[in-house]
């Protein structure tokens, strides 16, 4: 898959999309100016990163009505801050596949939104429609710690978690996935236990995504997907979005520190592509949420990942699929399912 174009030319011509970026909270520096954040709009411009999904991250807390209400308030406040920060200038809020595709024709930066942790829904399915109305394109069904929807890959003993709470999805979780399908919200299984993830893939009428994960065969971490899980995503048209979290890419060294590079990230991309095919693999950073590897420490360094992929033999078409083409496909599929009712 060699390409005669320079890495810089390929990167400039590619619709680059990072599918998972956290926002600092509650103190959120305005990304319209230079900040200490890994992702702000000047860094995106400098690094040729055309679009990002900013996630409203909700840490897992007690499974009580009061805590659920507080998490719901936080989710909605975060989504509104993301929307406000994208206003004006050369920026566009993107909520549909056609709006993302339209970025190819101009120089605008795209801002997509998501909710990380269905915890904020509590027992109220109507929250999902509210989040979709505020622009969310996906909901990560759990974070670390079991919630009312599903078991998590990493339980929280400090919150009273045992190894499992529901044996995968709860009845409420199954109803939530049906509602997400009806709304066009993608189901994100990052952080979900294998039982939850496999049940979600079986149940969802839309392709399921893991927006920030890596390959468990290469790095045995509970947050990574094993071969069976990746095969299940492929079988139903879903996506494995390889992420730049060092601990998901490599084991710690003898000193207990993890040192990872864009080459390590590309190793996981290579493995996933060989396992499930180029159509089912994508890219994300988890910047400002623990992500960042040597060669791609912030949005301004995004071209470094493109260069490493091209060095591995990925041509411009393949790089386009990894950066955004495959995610566009699943967005379209979710919209078709929602329109069909």
C-alpha positions, 0 to 999 in steps of 0.5 A: 500500500505504498504511496508516492505522496509525502506524509505532509501532503497525505495528512493535509489532504486527509479528513482527520478525526480524533474520536475521543478527547476529554475536556477538563472539568470544572475548570475548562480553559477556553479552547479558542485560545492557546491553553495547557490542554492537549487539544485546543483549536490553535493546536488543531490548526497547527497539527492539521487535526480537522475534527474531534469528539469532545467527551463529557466524562462522568466519573462513576459514583454511588448508584443513588438517585441523588448521585445520578441527578448530579451526574446528569447535571454535570453531563448537560453542563459539559455538553453546553460548555463544549457547544459554546466553546465551538461557537464562532470563527472557523468552527462547526458543531457536527452532529450528523455524518453529512456535516462531518463529510462537508468539512472536506470541502472547507477549512473549518474545524469540526466539533463533535460531542459525546457522553462518557458513562451512561451513569448520568442517565440514572433510570431516566431513558429520556436523558438520552434524547436530551443528550442527542439533542445537545449534539452527542453522537455516542454514549459510552455505556460505562466508565470504571465501575459498574452502573445501572446499565452494565458491568464495567471492565474495571470494577470499583471495590471502593464503591462496593463493586464485586466482579460483576453486578448484572452479568453484562447488561441489565434490563435497563441497559438493554432498553438504553441500547434500543433507545440509542438505536432509535435516536441515532446515538452510537453505542460505545463499549469502551470501558465495558466488561466483555460480557456487557460488550458482547451482549451490546454487539448482539443486541444493537441494530447499529454498528457498535464502536469502541472509541478508545481501546487497544488490542489485548493480544499485544497488551493484556489490560482489562480495558483492551479488546481480545480477538473474540471481541474484535471479531464480534465488532467486525461481524456487525460492522463495528469499529475498534478505535486504537487509542494513544494511552500508554498503559493500553499499548505497552506494559510498564518497564522495570521502573514501573513507568510506561513509555510508548510511542506512535510506533507502539500505537501503529503496532496495535493498528497493524494487529487490528487491521490484520485481525479484522480488516481496515474497514473496522479500525480507527484512531483516537487519542484520549487526550486530556484523559490520560492519552499521549505518546511520544510523537503524538503528545497533543493535537499539534503533533497529529501529523506524526501519527499519519507519517508513522502509518505511511511508513508502515505502508498504509496509502492515502486511502487507507489512512483516510479510512483510519482517521475518519472514513470508517467512523463516517460509515458507522455514523451513517449506519446509525442514522439509517437505523434511526430513520427506519424507526 
